[in-house]
């Protein structure tokens, strides 16, 4: 099973975050939902970064209106077969920023 590591950039507060499902089967597609219901002590969450394990070869982040999505890639040691050909680079991290969750 793969587990996502989550880093929240919500200074000075730490947001309450849930990930559903918390785990996904290896070598399978999974839809992962990240929920950030609010910031803490009046501070808004303005960025979220998800660090993906090296075993994850592909990810497709969903856009959030008003937020910028940035995907950091890393080269794979060996390309793997994907639904549309060989995958040579995999996502290392995905960040959503520029928005504001109250």
N, C-alpha and C positions, 0 to 999 in steps of 0.2 A: 504494500500500500504506500501511496505517496502522501506526504503531509506538507502543506504549504506553510512557509514561514511568513509572518506578517509583521511589517514594521509600520507604525503609525507616526506621522509627523504632525502632531497636534499640540504644538508648544503653547503654553506651558503644561497643558493638561494631557492626559492619556485618555483616548476615547474608548468606549465600550464597544467591542467589535465581536461579531459572530461570523463564522464561516460554515456554510451548509452545502454539502455534507462536509464533516471535519476530515474525512479520508476518502480516497477514491481508489478503485482497484488498479493495479499495475497493468500497463499495456492496454488500456481501455480509454474511451472518451468519457469525460465527465463534465457536467455543468456545475460550476462552483459559484455560489452567491455570497458576496461579502456585504454584511449589513452594518452600517454605522448610524445608530439611531440619533445620536446627539454628541456634542462636545461636552466638556465638564467645566463647571464653575463659570459658566457664561462664555467660555472660549469656544470658537467654532473650529471644526475640523476643516482644514484647508488643503490637505494632501494625504494620499494613501499610497503606500508602496508595498507590493507583494513580491517577495523574493521566492523564486521557483527552484526546486531541487534540480540537480544536474540530470536526473533521470527523466525529467519532463522535456520532450522533444518539440512540442508544439503547444501554443496557447493563443486564443483569440479573445482579446479583451473587448468588452462591450463599452461603447461610449456613454458618457453621462452628460446630458445637456449642460453647457457652460463650463465644462471641465476639459482640460487637455489630457490626452492619453499618450504616454511615452513608453515604448518598449525597448529595453536594453537587450541586445542580442549577444550571444557567445557562439564561437564556432564549435561544431561537433567534431570529435576526434575521427568519427566515421559517419558518413551520411547514412540516414535511415530512410526507408520507403514511407512516403506519405500518400494521401489520397490523390494528390496532383503532381506526383513525381518525387524526386529525392529532396530530403530536407538536409541542408548543409549547415544552417545556423538555427539555434534554439533560443527561446527567450530565457534570459537570466533573471530579469525583474520587469515588472509592469507597474507604472506609477500613474495615478490620476491626480492632477493638480490644477490650481487656478480657480477652483470653485469655493463654495462656502456652505458647509452644513451647520446650521445653528444648533 
